[in-house]
Amino acid sequence: MQYARLGRSGLKVSRIGLGCMSYEVSPAERPWHLDEAQGRQFIRRALELGVNYFDTANMYSGGASEEVLGRALRDFARREEVVVATKVFYPMRADPNAGGLSRKAIMTEIDASLRRLGTDYVDLYQIHRWDAGTPVEETLEALHDVVKAGKARYLGASTMLAWQFCKALHVAGRHGWTRFVAMQNHYNLLYREEEREMLDLCRAEGVGVVPWSPLARGRLARAWEDEPSTVRGRSDPWGDGVYAAMREADRKVVDRVGEAAARLGATRAQVALAWLLRQPAVTAPIVGATRMHHLEEAVAAVAPALPDEEAVRLEAPYVPHPVAGIVVPGVAD
């Protein structure tokens, strides 16, 4: 495993992060989810492979993902040797103050996340979406206070427009509040709209990019003709909506991933991840795994680097896509 600093911070994370959305106490929320006993196997194997970066969110399975991750890390790892990331924004209850990024919501949810994770602090506390209904100053000061209280070591953001992130960075700097060190955004070979502004902004501001959906909900990991070929592929309306604009150009990208995999003696998933890892702004893609070979292939993608000529072939068929995933109320990434 290779490790890299997260942006300009001193925090070092594995070049692959394990996303834990699919692990819950019992697989009831979505048909592709794994129960706790199964999820623990993936967390343990990730640790064995050198992964130190684990990502979840308070709203994944109503908090069950945090519980599973917390218990597994207590059993399999030393707390100081792992990087635990979680998120806040989506409603966790039915009352008016249950969601969003108000001071009340943030202070309530950080404590709830810590209880579920069974830890005194998280390493990376991320805002899951932009909250247009709360002044950004209120959100940023509350997050700063979370850090100063020792409940989070670093701050991150996820899935917003570049101007929103730029505003947040500017306001935090103006007030001397803790700045974001990470951006978890939607970025892969089938969705490259983040290259327009967000990636350059992150590089200029020293923010590490940790993309979600690096395999486009699995679409980059299998042949076009095999879509959909998994339980998730057949029962993922959110993913269907995000990638509804798939067209002939997308098929060309998927085909070229397969061609590169054949030339390099790699899997399609490894090619798609290797392309992401060569992007200058990207620190660590967040990979979800429900089959063990998915995790092991992802880790193997860290080295060797994807040749330049292969990257050029992979990128050539891309065409502009509608913006997707920025704000989808009530649904997780």
N, C-alpha and C positions, 0 to 999 in steps of 0.2 A: 504494500500500500504506500502511496505517496501522500504527503500532507502539504497544505498551503495555508498561508495567513489569510484570514477572512478580511478582504479589503486591506485598509491600512492599519487595522487593529493588530494587536499582538496575538490574537487567538488563532490557533492552528487547528484546522479540521481536515479530516480525510477527504480525498478528492471525490469520493462518492459518499453521499449521505443516505441513510435508510429512512424512508418515509413510512410512518407507522399507522396511516389512516385505516389500513385494512385489518388491523388487529383489534379485537374487542373481547369482552368477557364471554359472550356467546354470539355466534354469527347470525344476528337477527336483522340488522339494519339493511344490509345489501347482500345478495346471494353469493358474491365472490369473497366476502369477508371471512377471516379465519377466527376460530375461537382462541382463547388465551393459551391453551396448551400448544396449539400449532404456532401462534405468533411468537411465543417464547423461543421456539426453535430457530426462527429467523434472526431474532435479536442476538441470541447466543452465537450463531454462525457468523453473523456480521462482526461481532467482537473478535472471533477467532481469525477472521480475514483482515483484521486491522482497521475496520470501520470504527471511528470514535464519535461520529456525528449522527444524532438521531432526532428526527423531526416529527412533531405531532401538532395537535391543536385542541383547544378546550372543547370545541364542538364536534370533533370526530367521535361518532357513536355516543354522543351525549356525555363525553368525558371518559368513556370506557377505554379509549386508546391510551390516554394518559395513565390510567390505572395499570394497564397491562405493561406499558413501557417502564413505569416506575418500579413495579415489582420485579420485572426481569432484570433491570439494571442493578437493583439492590442484591439480587442473587448471583449475578454473573460478572459484575464489574466493580471497580473502585470508583466512587462518585467523582473524585478529582481527576480521573483519567478519561472521562467521557464528556461530550458536549451535548447538552439536552436543550432542544429548541421547542417552544410551543407558541401558540398564537391566540389573539383575542380580537373579537369583533362581532361574530354572529351570536344571536340571542341564545341563551342557555335556559331561559324560563319564559313565561308568558307575560310577565309584568312589563310596564312601559320602559323601565330602566335596565332591562335584562341584556340588551345588546348595545352595539355601537362602541364609541371610543370616548365617552364622557369620563370625567374623573371618577364618578361613582362606579361606572361599569368596570373600568380598569382596576381600581382598588379592590373591588369585589372579586373579579375574575382571577387576578394574580394569586390571591390567597386560596381560591378554590382549586386552581391548577396545582399549586404547591402541595395542597392536601392530597390530591389524587396522585400526583407523582411521588409523594412520600419523600420530598426533599426540601431543604431550606431555601433553595434558589434555583433558578434556571439560568443556563448560560446565555441563551439568546431568546429574548421576548419580542415577538413580532406582531405588528398590527396586520390582521388578515386582509382587510380592505380599507379603502379611504372612507371616512365618515363625513359626508357633506353636511350633516346636521349638527356637528359639534365644532366649535372654533378650534382651529389647529393648535392655537396656543394652549388651550385647556388640555388637549390630548398630550402634547409634548411635555408640558410641565408635569403632568401626572406620571408619564413614563420616566421622566428624569427622577422624580421622587421614588419611584419603584427601584431604580438603580441605586440611588443614594441610601435607601433603606436596606440594601443588600439582598433584595429579592430577585434581582436579575443582574447579570454581569455586563451584558451588551444588549443593544436594541436592533431590531430589524423591521423591515416593511415587506409588503407583498402586493403585487398585482394592482397597479394604479397607473394613471397617466404620468408622463414624465414631468409635466408642469406641476402636478400635485406633489410629487416627490421632491422636486427642486424647491418648491415653496417650503416644505417641511424642513429640508436641510438648511435653508436660509434662516427660517425663524428660530430653529434650534441654535444655530451659530450666533445669531444676533443676541439671544438671551443667555448664552453660555450654558445651555442645557445639553444633555447627553445626545449625541448625534447617532443616526442610524449607521451601522457598519455593514448591513446586508440587505439585499433586495431579492426576495423569492418571487420570481415572475414566470410567466408563461412563455417558454422559449424552447423550440426544437426545430428540426429540419422542415417540418410541415407548417410551422408558425414562427416566422422570423420578423414580425412587425416590430419587435423590441429593438431591432437594429436601427430603426429610424432615429430614435432619440434616447431611449432609456439606457442602452448599453454604454454609449459615449458619456452620458451624464454620470453613470456609476464609475466609469474609469477616471473621469476628471475629478470626482469627489472622493475617490478612494473607497468605494463601496463594493463589497464582494457580491457577485451574482450567483445565486443558488437556485437554478431553475426547477420548477415543478413540471410534471408531465414531459420529461425529456424524451420519452418514446411515443408521444402523441397518443396516450391511452392504449399503447400496444400496437398502433397502426404501423409504426416503423420497425416492428419486430417480426412481422410476418408478411408473406406475399400478398399483393393486392387481391388476388383471387380468393384468398383464405379469409377475407374480412366479411362478417365477423366470425371468429373461430373459437372464441372463449365465452365462458359464462358472463364475464364482464362485458365483452363486446356485444352480447345479445341483450343485456339488461342494464344499459348505462345511458339513460336519456340525456343526462347532462353532457356527457362526452359526445353523444350524437349531435347535440345542439352546437357545441363548440366547433366541431369539425364538419358541420353541415355543408360548408362551402367547398368540400373536397371536389376536385374537378380533374380534368385530364392532366394538368400540370402536377397535381399532387400524386397522381399515379406514376408519373415519370420519376418523381423523387423517390417513391417507394421502390420502383424497379431499379433505380440506380444504387440504392442501398443494398439490394440483393446482389447486383453485379459486383459491387465493391467487396461485399462479404465473400463472394466466390473467389475473387482474385486474391484476397488477403488471407483466406483460410480462417475467417472469423465468422461470428454470427451477425445477423442483421442488427440486433440490439447493440452489440459491441461497436459496430461501425457508427451507428447513430450517436452513441455516447462518446465515442472517440472524437467525432466531429464537434460536439459541444465542448469537450475538454480542451480543444485546441483554440477556442475562442478566447481572446485576451481578457475579457471581463469576467469570464466564468471561473468560479472557484470550485464548486462542487454541485453537480446535478443531484436532485433528490429523487431517489429511485424507490418505487414501491415494488415489493416482491411477495407473491403468493405461491410461487414454486421455487424450490431451492436453487435450481439451475439459473433462474432469473438473477438472483443475488450474486451467485458465483460468476456468471458471465459479466455482470456489471463491474465487479471488482477487477476482473481480468481486462476490462476495456481501458483501464488507467494507463497501461503501457502495452506495447509501444505506441508512439504517437502516430496519428493518421497522416500518411504522406500528403504533401501539398497537392499533387495532381489528382488524388482521389477527392480531396475536399472541393476542388474546382468543379469536378464532374457532378458531385452531389448538389452543389449550390446552383448550378446553371439553370435547371428547369423551374426554379421557384418564381411564382408570380405574387403580386400583392394580395393580401387577404383582408377581409373585414376584421376590425378589432374584435377580439373575443376574450371572455374571461375577466374583463375589468370589474364589472359589478353585476353579479347574478344573485339577487336577494334570496337569502334563505338556503343557498346551496353551497356546498364546500367545493374546493378544488380537488 
